Amino acid sequence: MFNFSFDKRTMYIIIAVMVGIMLLQYATNPGQLIGLLLSAPGVLIAITFHEFAHGYAAYKLGDNTAKNEGRLSLNPLDHLDPIGTLMLLVAGFGWGKPVHVNPRNYTRKMSMEKGEAIVSLAGPLMNFVLAIIFTLIYCAIYKFANTAFITSNIGGIIILLISSTISINIGLGVFNLIPLPPLDGSKIIMPFLPYNAKQFFVNNEQIFYIVFVLIWITGVAGTIITPAIGAVSKGIFALGKLIFGL
């Protein structure tokens, strides 16, 4: 086991600096800044429903922690993490304020490990459901709206907002499936790992935090998830087009 003096606060400082650099780039490009503003509603929806899903899944498994802390709410202010929200705005992937849960309260019909996996999966799964819903709305507009509305300023803005919401939800869902702490994927894979691998994962959590920061700073994260995001987007839009006959 390696000893690194690295914690979440250090990770947040590094990411905050990177986000600051990105924001400066946006500030010098008015077109990108407008796109940033148009993506804000999608970010609020994606993060709010993602974190609500974690809390609700835990609640259904018997844990009232999220409910007692007021996190079974669709109020965005209850769920936004400043750095994670900025990440979603400027990079297309990020996170919300983690929902606190107590696996010891989960139903005894399953192991705590499986319960944690279900609660962790609920967040990304909610994002994919939202992406499907907004894709269906997007396709419905092109199916039933007249050309005048679609080409109007209001219609164009609505379509951009919906498109951004779809992209952000897919990005957040896929990103959080990466099996590295602090992302949901690290807990989702736990029930499937052999005992020694689980122990290594738990004992070296700080190392995985470092790996997480490194793959983000170097762009490896984007390289990893971009094909997955593209595949999910293609599949969801294919479903929408099939339903509406486009």
C-alpha positions, 0 to 999 in steps of 0.5 A: 500500500502506498501512502500519498498525502492527497485528499479531496480538498486537493483534488477540488483545488486542482479542478477549480484551477482548471475550471477557471482556465476554461471559464477565461477561454469562454469569456473571450469567445461570446459565442461559446459563452452563449452556449454556456448559458443555454446549457445551464437549465440542462445542468440543473436538471441533470444534477438535480435528478441524478442526486435525487435518484440516489437518495430515493433509491436509498430510501426505497431500500430502507435508509432515511438518511437522505430524507432526513437531510432534505435531499429527497427534493427536486430543488436544484439548490439542495444538490449543486456542487459548485465545482461539479456544476461548473465542470458540467457547464464547461466540460460536459461532465461533472457531479452534484453534491453527494447524497449521504446514505447509510448502507447499514439501514438497507433491507436485509434482503440483500448485502450492503454491497449490492445495496450500495451498487443499486443506489449508485446506479440509480443516478446514471440510470436517471440521467439516461431516462431523462435523455430518452424523455428529452429525445422523445420531446425533440423528435416530437417537435420535428414530427409535429411542429410546423417549419415556421416554429422550428426556424423561429428564434423561440423555436431555435432556442427551445431546440437548443435547450432540449439538445443541450439537456440531452447531451448533458444527461448522457455525458453525466450518466456515462462519466459517472459510470467510470469505475474510479472513486469518487464516481458511481462506477466504483461502487457499481462494480464492487459486487462483481470484483473478487475479494482481493480486488475489493480490498485493493480498491478500498485500501488504495482509494487515495491513489484512485483519486489521483488517477481520477484527477490525472485522467481528467487533466490529461484529457484521457477521460474525454478520450475514454468516454467520448465514444461511449457518449456517441454510442449512447446518443446514437442509440437514443436518437435512433429509438426516438426516430423509430417511435416517431417515424422520422 
